[in-house]
C-alpha cells in the first residue's frame, strides 16, 4: 500500500487531521503522522494528538502523498516550516500527490504550487486579489494535476475518500464509504 505523510502542527484542525488519518487507515493505507516538534500536538479545539514521529525523522523519505490538515494557527505553522516547504517542492518536482484542506492550501499557494491551477480553501483563506494566478472555485474537493484541495471540516470526509480513490481505486473508496454508513 502507498505511504502517506500527515504533518501535525500545534493548532491544527483535529476534525480534518483525524478524519484523513482514520479513513486512509481504514483503506489500509500506511499513514505516518509527524509533529513539527517532538511531543504531543494540541489541536485547535484542545484535542491532544500524539504523532507517530517528528518531521525531522522523515523529511528525507519519499511519500506517495503528503496531506496537510488546516486549522489556525496550525496552517500558519505549516507555512512557516522550511523543512515542510522543501518536502512539498520535492514532492511536486517528482510528480507525487500533495493535498491540503481548509486553511492549509495557503501553504501550497505561498510555495507557488497552486500557480496556474484550480483550487479551493476555507472561505477567505485564498483571495483572488492575493493569488490571481490561482483559479479559485467553491467546490468541496478540487483535483488539479497531482494537487488536491478541500474547503474545511465539513468536507473532510469527502476529501479523505477522494484521497483513497486517488491512491488506490474507486472500489476501495466505495468499500470504505459503504462501511461508514453515509446517507446517500
ROLUM-467439 format. One line per field, with one value per atom (N, C-alpha, C): x, y, z; residue in one letter; atom name; residue number from 1. Coordinates in steps of 0.2 Angstrom, whole numbers, always signed. Last residue first. Layout:
BEGIN
c1 X, ... .
c2 Y, ... .
c3 Z, ... .
res A, ... .
atom CA, ... .
n NUM, ... .
This chain:
BEGIN
c1 -136, -134, -138, -126, -133, -131, -114, -116, -122, -108, -115, -117, -95, -96, -104, -95, -94, -95, -95, -101, -100, -82, -88, -94, -74, -73, -79, -79, -79, -79, -76, -83, -84, -62, -65, -72, -60, -59, -62, -65, -68, -67, -57, -64, -67, -40, -45, -52, -28, -29, -34, -26, -21, -22, -39, -33, -27, -47, -48, -42, -42, -42, -42, -45, -38, -37, -59, -56, -48, -60, -62, -59, -55, -52, -54, -66, -58, -55, -77, -77, -69, -73, -74, -74, -71, -66, -67, -80, -79, -73, -81, -87, -86, -68, -70, -76, -65, -65, -67, -62, -64, -63, -47, -54, -55, -36, -38, -45, -23, -30, -31, -12, -14, -21, -8, -6, -8, -21, -14, -13, -32, -29, -22, -47, -41, -38, -56, -54, -47, -71, -64, -62, -82, -79, -72, -80, -82, -79, -77, -81, -83, -61, -68, -71, -48, -52, -59, -35, -42, -45, -21, -24, -32, -15, -13, -16, -19, -23, -21, -19, -17, -20, -25, -19, -15, -37, -33, -26, -43, -41, -36, -38, -41, -39, -39, -36, -40, -48, -40, -36, -61, -57, -50, -67, -68, -64, -54, -59, -60, -52, -49, -55, -47, -52, -49, -41, -40, -46, -32, -39, -38, -16, -21, -28, -7, -10, -14, +0, +0, -2, +1, -5, -5, +14, +12, +5, +20, +19, +17, +20, +26, +26, +8, +14, +20, +0, +0, +6, +2, +4, +4, -3, +4, +7, -16, -12, -4, -22, -20, -16, -25, -18, -17, -37, -33, -26, -44, -46, -41, -31, -38, -39, -21, -22, -29, -9, -16, -16, +0, +0, -7, +8, +2, +4, +23, +19, +13, +32, +26, +21, +44, +44, +37, +40, +45, +45, +32, +29, +34, +41, +35, +32, +49, +52, +46, +40, +43, +46, +38, +32, +35, +50, +47, +42, +52, +56, +54, +41, +41, +46, +46, +40, +39, +57, +58, +52, +52, +55, +57, +36, +41, +45, +26, +32, +38, +15, +18, +25, +13, +15, +18, +9, +15, +17, -3, +2, +9, -11, -8, -3, -13, -9, -6, -20, -14, -10, -31, -27, -26, -34, -35, -30, -29, -29, -30, -17, -23, -23, -10, -9, -16, -2, -8, -8, +8, +8, +1, +10, +6, +8, +20, +16, +11, +36, +29, +25, +53, +48, +41, +62, +59, +54, +68, +71, +68, +60, +60, +64, +58, +55, +56, +63, +64, +62, +58, +65, +66, +44, +46, +53, +43, +44, +45, +29, +36, +37, +16, +20, +27, +9, +11, +15, -5, +2, +4, -16, -14, -7, -29, -22, -20, -40, -39, -31, -42, -40, -39, -45, -51, -49, -33, -37, -42, -22, -26, -30, -7, -13, -17, +3, +1, -6, +17, +10, +9, +34, +29, +22, +44, +43, +37, +37, +42, +40, +28, +34, +39, +25, +24, +30, +17, +24, +23, +10, +9, +16, +8, +13, +12, -1, -1, +4, -4, +1, +1, -21, -15, -11, -32, -26, -20, -43, -42, -35, -42, -47, -46, -32, -30, -36, -40, -34, -32, -49, -51, -46, -39, -44, -46, -33, -29, -34, -44, -40, -36, -50, -54, -49, -39, -41, -45, -38, -32, -35, -51, -48, -43, -53, -58, -55, -42, -42, -47, -33, -40, -40, -18, -21, -29, -11, -17, -20, +5, +1, -5, +4, +6, +2, +8, +4, +7, +8, +11, +6, +6, +1, +5, +11, +13, +8, +8, +6, +8, +12, +13, +12, +2, +6, +7, +4, +0, +4 .
c2 +43, +44, +51, +43, +44, +45, +31, +38, +38, +20, +21, +28, +16, +22, +23, +6, +4, +10, +14, +10, +8, +19, +24, +20, +8, +12, +16, +4, -1, +3, +15, +13, +9, +14, +20, +19, +2, +3, +9, +6, +0, +1, +16, +18, +12, +14, +14, +15, +23, +15, +15, +36, +32, +25, +41, +43, +38, +36, +34, +35, +42, +35, +33, +55, +53, +46, +55, +56, +54, +53, +47, +48, +65, +59, +53, +74, +74, +68, +69, +69, +69, +72, +65, +64, +86, +82, +75, +96, +92, +87, +102, +99, +95, +108, +102, +98, +113, +114, +107, +112, +118, +118, +106, +105, +111, +99, +104, +103, +91, +90, +96, +89, +93, +92, +84, +80, +84, +91, +88, +83, +95, +98, +95, +93, +89, +92, +99, +100, +96, +98, +95, +96, +107, +104, +101, +122, +115, +112, +135, +134, +127, +140, +138, +136, +150, +148, +146, +148, +149, +146, +159, +153, +154, +171, +165, +159, +180, +180, +174, +180, +175, +175, +192, +190, +185, +192, +198, +197, +180, +181, +187, +173, +178, +179, +160, +161, +167, +162, +160, +162, +164, +169, +168, +148, +154, +160, +135, +138, +145, +132, +133, +135, +126, +128, +129, +128, +126, +129, +125, +126, +124, +133, +128, +130, +143, +140, +134, +139, +144, +140, +131, +132, +136, +132, +125, +126, +143, +143, +137, +143, +139, +139, +149, +153, +149, +138, +144, +148, +129, +127, +133, +136, +133, +132, +138, +144, +142, +125, +127, +133, +126, +123, +124, +129, +135, +132, +116, +122, +127, +105, +106, +112, +97, +102, +104, +86, +88, +92, +79, +84, +86, +65, +69, +73, +68, +64, +68, +73, +71, +67, +78, +71, +69, +92, +90, +83, +89, +92, +90, +85, +80, +83, +96, +90, +85, +105, +106, +100, +98, +99, +101, +99, +92, +93, +112, +109, +102, +115, +118, +114, +107, +105, +108, +115, +108, +106, +128, +127, +120, +133, +127, +126, +141, +144, +139, +133, +138, +140, +127, +123, +127, +138, +134, +130, +141, +146, +142, +129, +131, +136, +131, +126, +127, +141, +143, +137, +135, +140, +140, +122, +125, +130, +108, +115, +117, +95, +97, +105, +90, +95, +96, +75, +78, +83, +68, +72, +76, +52, +59, +62, +43, +44, +50, +50, +48, +48, +47, +49, +46, +55, +50, +52, +66, +64, +58, +69, +74, +71, +61, +58, +63, +67, +60, +57, +80, +79, +71, +77, +79, +78, +63, +70, +71, +51, +53, +61, +50, +44, +45, +62, +60, +53, +63, +60, +58, +76, +71, +69, +83, +82, +75, +96, +89, +88, +109, +107, +99, +114, +114, +110, +113, +120, +120, +102, +104, +111, +99, +102, +105, +86, +91, +93, +79, +79, +86, +78, +78, +78, +88, +82, +83, +97, +97, +90, +94, +98, +99, +76, +83, +87, +65, +68, +75, +50, +57, +59, +40, +42, +49, +27, +34, +35, +15, +17, +24, +10, +14, +16, +3, +0, +4, +11, +8, +4, +15, +10, +7, +25, +18, +13, +34, +31, +25, +37, +35, +31, +42, +37, +34, +54, +48, +42, +62, +59, +53, +64, +61, +58, +70, +63, +60, +82, +78, +71, +88, +86, +81, +89, +85, +83, +97, +90, +86, +108, +106, +99, +113, +110, +109, +118, +122, +119, +112, +115, +119, +101, +107, +109, +86, +89, +95, +79, +83, +86, +64, +69, +73, +54, +58, +64, +38, +45, +48, +25, +28, +35, +12, +18, +21, -6, +0, +6 .
c3 +7, +0, -2, +23, +19, +12, +27, +25, +21, +33, +33, +32, +32, +36, +37, +22, +30, +34, +11, +12, +20, +11, +11, +14, +8, +15, +16, -4, +1, +8, -12, -11, -5, -12, -9, -7, -18, -11, -8, -31, -27, -20, -36, -34, -30, -28, -34, -31, -22, -24, -30, -22, -20, -22, -26, -30, -28, -16, -23, -27, -5, -5, -12, -8, -7, -8, -7, -14, -13, +7, +2, -5, +11, +13, +8, +6, +5, +6, +13, +5, +3, +26, +24, +16, +26, +27, +25, +24, +18, +19, +37, +34, +27, +38, +42, +39, +21, +28, +32, +6, +10, +17, -2, +0, +5, -16, -11, -9, -23, -21, -15, -37, -31, -29, -49, -43, -36, -58, -58, -52, -46, -52, -53, -38, -40, -46, -25, -31, -32, -15, -16, -24, -15, -9, -10, -25, -24, -18, -28, -22, -21, -34, -35, -28, -42, -35, -37, -50, -51, -45, -47, -45, -47, -49, -53, -51, -39, -46, -50, -24, -28, -35, -19, -16, -21, -26, -26, -24, -22, -29, -29, -7, -10, -17, +3, -3, -6, +14, +15, +9, +11, +13, +14, +16, +13, +16, +14, +18, +15, -4, +3, +7, -20, -16, -9, -37, -30, -26, -53, -49, -42, -57, -55, -52, -58, -64, -63, -43, -48, -55, -32, -35, -41, -27, -30, -33, -21, -28, -32, -8, -11, -18, -5, -4, -7, -9, -13, -12, +1, -6, -10, +12, +12, +5, +9, +8, +9, +11, +4, +3, +25, +23, +15, +29, +28, +25, +20, +25, +24, +15, +17, +21, +3, +8, +9, -5, -3, +3, -17, -12, -11, -26, -23, -17, -37, -32, -29, -45, -48, -43, -41, -43, -45, -38, -44, -46, -27, -34, -39, -18, -19, -26, -17, -20, -22, -11, -18, -21, +1, -4, -11, +7, +6, +0, +9, +4, +2, +18, +11, +6, +29, +25, +18, +32, +30, +26, +35, +29, +27, +41, +42, +35, +39, +41, +42, +36, +31, +33, +48, +42, +37, +56, +57, +52, +49, +49, +51, +51, +45, +44, +66, +63, +56, +73, +69, +66, +62, +63, +71, +49, +56, +57, +40, +41, +48, +35, +39, +39, +21, +26, +29, +15, +17, +22, +3, +9, +9, -5, -4, +3, -5, -11, -11, +0, +2, -5, +5, -1, +1, +18, +15, +9, +24, +18, +15, +35, +30, +24, +46, +40, +34, +58, +57, +50, +57, +56, +55, +61, +54, +52, +72, +70, +63, +74, +74, +73, +77, +76, +77, +88, +82, +82, +98, +99, +92, +101, +97, +98, +110, +110, +106, +107, +107, +107, +106, +113, +113, +94, +99, +105, +87, +88, +93, +96, +90, +92, +102, +104, +98, +101, +97, +100, +110, +109, +105, +103, +109, +106, +93, +97, +102, +79, +85, +89, +70, +68, +73, +70, +73, +70, +58, +60, +63, +54, +57, +60, +41, +46, +48, +35, +37, +42, +23, +28, +29, +20, +18, +24, +23, +24, +21, +24, +17, +17, +37, +35, +29, +35, +38, +37, +29, +25, +28, +39, +33, +29, +49, +51, +44, +43, +46, +47, +40, +35, +37, +53, +48, +42, +60, +62, +57, +53, +53, +55, +54, +47, +48, +67, +64, +57, +72, +73, +69, +64, +65, +66, +74, +68, +69, +85, +82, +76, +80, +85, +82, +66, +69, +75, +58, +63, +66, +41, +46, +51, +35, +38, +43, +22, +27, +29, +16, +16, +23, +5, +12, +11, -3, -3, +4, +0, +0, +0 .
res X, X, X, X, X, X, X, X, X, X, X, X, X, X, X, X, X, X, X, X, X, X, X, X, X, X, X, X, X, X, X, X, X, X, X, X, X, X, X, X, X, X, X, X, X, X, X, X, X, X, X, X, X, X, X, X, X, X, X, X, X, X, X, X, X, X, X, X, X, X, X, X, X, X, X, X, X, X, X, X, X, X, X, X, X, X, X, X, X, X, X, X, X, X, X, X, X, X, X, X, X, X, X, X, X, X, X, X, X, X, X, X, X, X, X, X, X, X, X, X, X, X, X, X, X, X, X, X, X, X, X, X, X, X, X, X, X, X, X, X, X, X, X, X, X, X, X, X, X, X, X, X, X, X, X, X, X, X, X, X, X, X, X, X, X, X, X, X, X, X, X, X, X, X, X, X, X, X, X, X, X, X, X, X, X, X, X, X, X, X, X, X, X, X, X, X, X, X, X, X, X, X, X, X, X, X, X, X, X, X, X, X, X, X, X, X, X, X, X, X, X, X, X, X, X, X, X, X, X, X, X, X, X, X, X, X, X, X, X, X, X, X, X, X, X, X, X, X, X, X, X, X, X, X, X, X, X, X, X, X, X, X, X, X, X, X, X, X, X, X, X, X, X, X, X, X, X, X, X, X, X, X, X, X, X, X, X, X, X, X, X, X, X, X, X, X, X, X, X, X, X, X, X, X, X, X, X, X, X, X, X, X, X, X, X, X, X, X, X, X, X, X, X, X, X, X, X, X, X, X, X, X, X, X, X, X, X, X, X, X, X, X, X, X, X, X, X, X, X, X, X, X, X, X, X, X, X, X, X, X, X, X, X, X, X, X, X, X, X, X, X, X, X, X, X, X, X, X, X, X, X, X, X, X, X, X, X, X, X, X, X, X, X, X, X, X, X, X, X, X, X, X, X, X, X, X, X, X, X, X, X, X, X, X, X, X, X, X, X, X, X, X, X, X, X, X, X, X, X, X, X, X, X, X, X, X, X, X, X, X, X, X, X, X, X, X, X, X, X, X, X, X, X, X, X, X, X, X, X, X, X, X, X, X, X, X, X, X, X, X, X, X, X, X, X, X, X, X, X, X, X, X, X, X, X, X, X, X, X, X, X, X, X, X, X, X, X, X, X, X, X, X, X, X, X, X, X, X, X, X, X, X, X, X, X, X, X, X, X, X, X, X, X, X, X, X, X, X, X, X, X, X, X, X, X, X, X, X, X, X, X, X, X, X, X, X, X, X, X, X, X, X .
atom N, CA, C, N, CA, C, N, CA, C, N, CA, C, N, CA, C, N, CA, C, N, CA, C, N, CA, C, N, CA, C, N, CA, C, N, CA, C, N, CA, C, N, CA, C, N, CA, C, N, CA, C, N, CA, C, N, CA, C, N, CA, C, N, CA, C, N, CA, C, N, CA, C, N, CA, C, N, CA, C, N, CA, C, N, CA, C, N, CA, C, N, CA, C, N, CA, C, N, CA, C, N, CA, C, N, CA, C, N, CA, C, N, CA, C, N, CA, C, N, CA, C, N, CA, C, N, CA, C, N, CA, C, N, CA, C, N, CA, C, N, CA, C, N, CA, C, N, CA, C, N, CA, C, N, CA, C, N, CA, C, N, CA, C, N, CA, C, N, CA, C, N, CA, C, N, CA, C, N, CA, C, N, CA, C, N, CA, C, N, CA, C, N, CA, C, N, CA, C, N, CA, C, N, CA, C, N, CA, C, N, CA, C, N, CA, C, N, CA, C, N, CA, C, N, CA, C, N, CA, C, N, CA, C, N, CA, C, N, CA, C, N, CA, C, N, CA, C, N, CA, C, N, CA, C, N, CA, C, N, CA, C, N, CA, C, N, CA, C, N, CA, C, N, CA, C, N, CA, C, N, CA, C, N, CA, C, N, CA, C, N, CA, C, N, CA, C, N, CA, C, N, CA, C, N, CA, C, N, CA, C, N, CA, C, N, CA, C, N, CA, C, N, CA, C, N, CA, C, N, CA, C, N, CA, C, N, CA, C, N, CA, C, N, CA, C, N, CA, C, N, CA, C, N, CA, C, N, CA, C, N, CA, C, N, CA, C, N, CA, C, N, CA, C, N, CA, C, N, CA, C, N, CA, C, N, CA, C, N, CA, C, N, CA, C, N, CA, C, N, CA, C, N, CA, C, N, CA, C, N, CA, C, N, CA, C, N, CA, C, N, CA, C, N, CA, C, N, CA, C, N, CA, C, N, CA, C, N, CA, C, N, CA, C, N, CA, C, N, CA, C, N, CA, C, N, CA, C, N, CA, C, N, CA, C, N, CA, C, N, CA, C, N, CA, C, N, CA, C, N, CA, C, N, CA, C, N, CA, C, N, CA, C, N, CA, C, N, CA, C, N, CA, C, N, CA, C, N, CA, C, N, CA, C, N, CA, C, N, CA, C, N, CA, C, N, CA, C, N, CA, C, N, CA, C, N, CA, C, N, CA, C, N, CA, C, N, CA, C, N, CA, C, N, CA, C, N, CA, C, N, CA, C, N, CA, C, N, CA, C, N, CA, C, N, CA, C, N, CA, C, N, CA, C, N, CA, C, N, CA, C, N, CA, C, N, CA, C, N, CA, C, N, CA, C, N, CA, C, N, CA, C, N, CA, C, N, CA, C, N, CA, C, N, CA, C, N, CA, C, N, CA, C, N, CA, C, N, CA, C, N, CA, C .
n 184, 184, 184, 183, 183, 183, 182, 182, 182, 181, 181, 181, 180, 180, 180, 179, 179, 179, 178, 178, 178, 177, 177, 177, 176, 176, 176, 175, 175, 175, 174, 174, 174, 173, 173, 173, 172, 172, 172, 171, 171, 171, 170, 170, 170, 169, 169, 169, 168, 168, 168, 167, 167, 167, 166, 166, 166, 165, 165, 165, 164, 164, 164, 163, 163, 163, 162, 162, 162, 161, 161, 161, 160, 160, 160, 159, 159, 159, 158, 158, 158, 157, 157, 157, 156, 156, 156, 155, 155, 155, 154, 154, 154, 153, 153, 153, 152, 152, 152, 151, 151, 151, 150, 150, 150, 149, 149, 149, 148, 148, 148, 147, 147, 147, 146, 146, 146, 145, 145, 145, 144, 144, 144, 143, 143, 143, 142, 142, 142, 141, 141, 141, 140, 140, 140, 139, 139, 139, 138, 138, 138, 137, 137, 137, 136, 136, 136, 135, 135, 135, 134, 134, 134, 133, 133, 133, 132, 132, 132, 131, 131, 131, 130, 130, 130, 129, 129, 129, 128, 128, 128, 127, 127, 127, 126, 126, 126, 125, 125, 125, 124, 124, 124, 123, 123, 123, 122, 122, 122, 121, 121, 121, 120, 120, 120, 119, 119, 119, 118, 118, 118, 117, 117, 117, 116, 116, 116, 115, 115, 115, 114, 114, 114, 113, 113, 113, 112, 112, 112, 111, 111, 111, 110, 110, 110, 109, 109, 109, 108, 108, 108, 107, 107, 107, 106, 106, 106, 105, 105, 105, 104, 104, 104, 103, 103, 103, 102, 102, 102, 101, 101, 101, 100, 100, 100, 99, 99, 99, 98, 98, 98, 97, 97, 97, 96, 96, 96, 95, 95, 95, 94, 94, 94, 93, 93, 93, 92, 92, 92, 91, 91, 91, 90, 90, 90, 89, 89, 89, 88, 88, 88, 87, 87, 87, 86, 86, 86, 85, 85, 85, 84, 84, 84, 83, 83, 83, 82, 82, 82, 81, 81, 81, 80, 80, 80, 79, 79, 79, 78, 78, 78, 77, 77, 77, 76, 76, 76, 75, 75, 75, 74, 74, 74, 73, 73, 73, 72, 72, 72, 71, 71, 71, 70, 70, 70, 69, 69, 69, 68, 68, 68, 67, 67, 67, 66, 66, 66, 65, 65, 65, 64, 64, 64, 63, 63, 63, 62, 62, 62, 61, 61, 61, 60, 60, 60, 59, 59, 59, 58, 58, 58, 57, 57, 57, 56, 56, 56, 55, 55, 55, 54, 54, 54, 53, 53, 53, 52, 52, 52, 51, 51, 51, 50, 50, 50, 49, 49, 49, 48, 48, 48, 47, 47, 47, 46, 46, 46, 45, 45, 45, 44, 44, 44, 43, 43, 43, 42, 42, 42, 41, 41, 41, 40, 40, 40, 39, 39, 39, 38, 38, 38, 37, 37, 37, 36, 36, 36, 35, 35, 35, 34, 34, 34, 33, 33, 33, 32, 32, 32, 31, 31, 31, 30, 30, 30, 29, 29, 29, 28, 28, 28, 27, 27, 27, 26, 26, 26, 25, 25, 25, 24, 24, 24, 23, 23, 23, 22, 22, 22, 21, 21, 21, 20, 20, 20, 19, 19, 19, 18, 18, 18, 17, 17, 17, 16, 16, 16, 15, 15, 15, 14, 14, 14, 13, 13, 13, 12, 12, 12, 11, 11, 11, 10, 10, 10, 9, 9, 9, 8, 8, 8, 7, 7, 7, 6, 6, 6, 5, 5, 5, 4, 4, 4, 3, 3, 3, 2, 2, 2, 1, 1, 1 .
